Amino acid sequence: MVVYALIIINKAGGLIYQRDFAEGLNKLSINDYLVLAGTFHGVHAISTRLNPLHSSTARSSTDSRPEPPSGIEVLETENFRLQCFSTLTGTKFLLFTEPDQPNVDAIIRRIYELYADYVMKNPFYQIEMPIRCEVFDRRLGQYLRPLNSR
């Protein structure tokens, strides 16, 4: 199983991190990645508003507040799978894997933990700006390298 790439998008739809981990997807230019980030952000925002209306009779008395819509979580093709993890602050983690990759939820949550530990706790990192953190890059590579060598 293979993890191809990771993209991190800030809450405004800007690309703040992109890294390839394995061959298998076409190489894109940085402009293409910027367009991809902005387009996905827009489609994700629209998809959060496309949720079915529930009638008041179908809702039980314990459901006082509906769950907020989550938007696009998974996009599958015959060549790859795109898993999106959206944080409470609006940052989106897009992980490109093989279609049959198991435990993608656990992988993307671990990536988020690495981001929290090595990017957000970095006193020199400015929120919403591109991520330039060598320790994060190194730890991310150490985590994903064994997954890609199976």
Secondary structure, 3 states (H helix, E strand, C coil): CCEEEEEEECCCCCEEEEEECCCCCCCCCHHHHHHHHHHHHHHHHHHHHCCCCCCCCCCCCCCCCCCCCCCCCEEECCCCEEEEEECCCCCEEEEEECCCCCCHHHHHHHHHHHHHHHHHCCCCCCCCCCCCCHHHHHHHHHHHHHHHCC
